[in-house]
Amino acid sequence: MALLPILQWPDAGLSTLCTPVGEEDLTRLIADMFETMYAAPGRGLAAPQVGVLKRLFVMDATWKEAPGTPLVMINPEFLSVGADLESGDEGCLSIPGVLTSVPRPKTVSLRWQDQDRNWTSGSFDGFAARCIQHEYDHLEGLVTLNRLTPAARSEAEATYQNRLETRA
């Protein structure tokens, strides 16, 4: 396994609509993505964040507080999203150091292929639902900044720019 470099916003790959995964072997990529996600340390990582413009993400919404629940979602498709919205702070490994409050549906149902390419479906709520929506956005070429009001986005971009300048 290997740590993969995580693309940083505004890299063009983070704004690209990803293509469906075909029959390619993803065993190594998935293992590397999990290793990278845990090391970052994050709770989710989408393939475009590591330069692979395919519809795939890995996540583990619980590993920081409880036993892990690693999940691989290949070619995910939403079946339904709840009507009730909830705002919550979200960070992004591609926009390090910036937390933004993003409104999202509290519940989602979707279907996806697992690592063995078996189709499965499930419903999620709470933080897992938020994590799925965040990672799914990456597959659509969106980042958290795209979900903000113009004023909130300007503030988040200024915070991010300031962090970049501080690191330089």
C-alpha positions in Angstrom: 0.0 0.0 0.0 1.0 3.6 -0.6 0.0 7.1 0.5 -1.4 9.0 -2.5 -1.0 12.7 -3.0 -4.3 14.5 -2.3 -5.2 17.2 -4.9 -5.7 20.6 -3.4 -8.4 23.1 -4.5 -8.6 24.7 -7.0 -7.0 21.8 -9.0 -9.1 21.3 -12.2 -9.6 17.6 -11.4 -11.7 18.6 -8.4 -14.1 20.4 -10.8 -14.5 17.5 -13.3 -17.5 15.2 -13.6 -16.2 11.7 -13.1 -16.9 8.8 -15.4 -18.3 5.4 -14.3 -16.0 2.7 -13.2 -15.7 -0.1 -15.7 -14.2 -3.6 -15.2 -10.7 -2.4 -14.1 -9.1 -3.9 -11.1 -9.4 -1.4 -8.2 -7.9 -3.5 -5.4 -4.6 -1.5 -5.1 -6.3 1.9 -5.6 -8.9 1.1 -2.9 -6.3 0.0 -0.4 -4.1 3.0 -1.2 -7.2 5.3 -0.8 -8.0 3.9 2.6 -4.4 4.2 3.8 -4.3 7.8 2.5 -7.7 8.7 4.1 -6.7 7.3 7.5 -3.3 9.0 7.4 -4.7 12.4 6.5 -6.7 11.8 8.9 -10.1 12.0 7.1 -13.4 10.1 7.1 -13.9 9.9 3.4 -11.8 10.2 0.2 -13.1 10.3 -3.4 -11.1 9.0 -6.3 -10.9 12.5 -8.0 -9.1 13.8 -4.9 -6.2 11.5 -5.7 -6.3 12.3 -9.4 -8.5 9.3 -10.6 -11.5 10.7 -12.4 -13.8 7.7 -11.7 -17.0 7.3 -9.7 -15.5 5.7 -6.6 -15.1 6.8 -3.0 -14.1 5.2 0.3 -15.3 6.3 3.7 -15.3 5.3 7.4 -17.6 7.7 9.2 -17.0 6.1 12.7 -13.3 5.3 13.0 -12.4 8.3 15.1 -14.9 7.6 17.9 -15.7 3.9 17.7 -14.8 0.8 15.8 -14.4 1.5 12.1 -17.0 0.9 9.5 -15.0 1.1 6.2 -17.2 1.3 3.1 -16.3 1.3 -0.6 -18.9 2.8 -3.0 -18.3 2.3 -6.7 -20.7 3.9 -9.2 -23.1 5.2 -6.4 -26.6 6.4 -7.4 -29.0 8.1 -5.1 -32.4 6.5 -4.8 -33.8 9.2 -2.5 -32.8 12.0 -0.3 -34.7 13.2 2.7 -36.7 16.4 2.7 -35.4 17.6 6.1 -32.1 19.6 5.9 -29.5 20.0 8.6 -26.5 22.3 8.5 -23.2 20.9 9.8 -19.6 21.7 9.7 -17.6 20.0 7.0 -13.9 19.8 6.4 -12.3 18.6 3.2 -9.0 17.0 2.7 -8.6 19.0 -0.6 -9.3 22.3 1.2 -7.3 21.7 4.4 -7.8 23.9 7.4 -11.2 25.2 6.3 -14.5 24.2 8.0 -17.7 25.3 6.3 -21.3 24.9 7.4 -23.1 23.1 4.7 -26.9 22.3 4.6 -27.6 18.7 3.5 -30.5 16.3 3.7 -30.5 14.3 7.0 -31.1 11.0 5.3 -30.2 9.4 2.0 -30.8 6.1 0.2 -28.6 4.9 -2.6 -27.3 1.9 -4.4 -23.7 1.2 -5.3 -21.2 -1.5 -6.2 -19.0 -2.9 -3.5 -15.4 -3.8 -3.9 -16.4 -7.2 -5.4 -18.7 -5.4 -7.9 -21.9 -6.6 -6.2 -24.7 -4.1 -6.4 -26.1 -3.3 -3.0 -28.3 -0.6 -1.5 -28.7 1.1 1.8 -30.1 4.0 3.8 -28.0 6.3 5.9 -28.6 9.1 8.3 -26.7 11.5 10.5 -23.0 11.9 9.9 -22.8 8.9 7.5 -25.4 10.5 5.3 -23.4 13.8 5.3 -20.2 12.0 4.5 -21.7 10.2 1.6 -23.1 13.4 0.2 -19.8 15.1 0.6 -17.9 12.4 -1.2 -20.6 12.0 -3.9 -20.2 15.8 -4.6 -16.6 15.1 -5.5 -17.7 12.6 -8.2 -19.9 15.4 -9.6 -17.0 17.9 -9.7 -18.2 19.8 -6.6 -16.5 20.8 -3.4 -18.0 22.2 -0.2 -17.4 25.8 -1.5 -19.9 25.1 -4.3 -22.6 24.6 -1.6 -22.1 28.0 0.1 -23.8 31.3 -0.2 -21.6 33.9 -2.1 -20.7 35.6 1.2 -19.8 32.4 3.0 -17.8 31.2 0.0 -15.8 34.4 -0.1 -15.0 34.1 3.6 -14.0 30.4 3.2 -11.8 31.2 0.2 -10.1 34.0 2.2 -9.5 31.6 5.1 -8.0 29.0 2.7 -5.8 31.6 1.0 -4.6 32.9 4.3 -3.6 29.3 5.4 -1.8 28.8 2.1 0.2 32.0 2.6 1.0 31.1 6.2 2.4 27.8 5.2 4.6 29.3 2.4 
